[in-house]
Amino acid sequence: MHRTAPSLLPPAPRRPLGRALAPRRHLGTDVVTHDHTILTFVVAARLLAPLLMFRYPLPGLLASIIADGDRGPLHRFTDLSLEHYQLYDKSLDSWYLAVAYMSTLRNWADPTAIAIGRFLFLHRLAGVLLFTITGAHVFLFVFPAAFEAYFALYEGFRTRWSPARLDRRWLVRLALVATALKLPQEFWLHIARRGTTAWLERNVFVEPSLRQVAWFALLAALAAIGIDLVRRVLRRLPPPDHPTRLGTDADRPRETMGASG
C-alpha cells in the first residue's frame, strides 16, 4: 500500500489496533488474514520473549526489548491503525517488566537489590496507571522505566562478578545511574514526542542523501563514544570472579551476601 507520508496515524481504512480482530466488509479476506497473522506473531513474541529471563536474564531482556520495537512492522506491513498503540504497548511493557521483577525473586539473593528493584518496578507501574487514566504522557517521564535499566546493569554485572561485591551504597548508585539513563529516553518519547520509529523513517531509512550520511556519521560517532566509555569503566572494575555466565545461578548455591545483607 502506497503511503504519501511517514505519519504514524495513516488515514482510513486502517483499523484500530484494539479492534483488529473485527472484520470489515470493504477489506478483502486476504488483507484481514495477512494483518491478523502479523499481529499474532508480534503479540506472541512480546508475550513469550520475556519468559527467557527466568533462565537467561540478560538475553531474555534483550529479546524483550527487540520484540518491543513492533510499531515499525505493524505500521509498515499491516493496515492496522496505531491510534491506540500506546495503551497496547504500555500493557505489554508492563508484562515484560513484571516477568523481569519475578525473575529477581527467583534468581537474586540480596534482599536490598530486590527491594530497590521492587521500588523501581512499582514506581513505573504507577506512572503507567496514571497515563492510562489521564492520557498525559508526562507521567511516563516523571515515572521512568528505570527498573529496566537497573535490571540490565545488575544482571550485566552478574555475568562476570559476584553480586556480593555490591553493598547498599553501590546498589543505590546503580539505581541512580539507571534512572539517569532512562530519563533522556522518556523525555524524547513522551515530552518531545519524537517516536524513534518515525524519526528513523524520516532521517535514516530514506533515499541516500547528504543528510542521511550525516546522521549515520553522528550515530557512528555516538556509538564509538559509548563503546569507549564502557571500555574505560570495565578497566576500572576488579578482575572477574568467574567466566562469563548468561544463565542463572539457580542450580548452584546462592552467594553469601556481604555488607548488603
KATA-V702443 format. One record per helix or strand. SS is the DSSP state (A for helix, B for strand). FROM is the first residue (numbers start at 1). TO is the last residue. If there is no record, write none. Layout:
{{SS | FROM | TO} {SS | FROM | TO}}
This chain:
{{B | 15 | 16} {A | 17 | 19} {A | 29 | 54} {A | 57 | 68} {A | 71 | 77} {B | 80 | 81} {A | 85 | 107} {A | 111 | 134} {A | 138 | 142} {A | 146 | 158} {A | 163 | 165} {A | 168 | 191} {A | 196 | 203} {A | 210 | 236}}
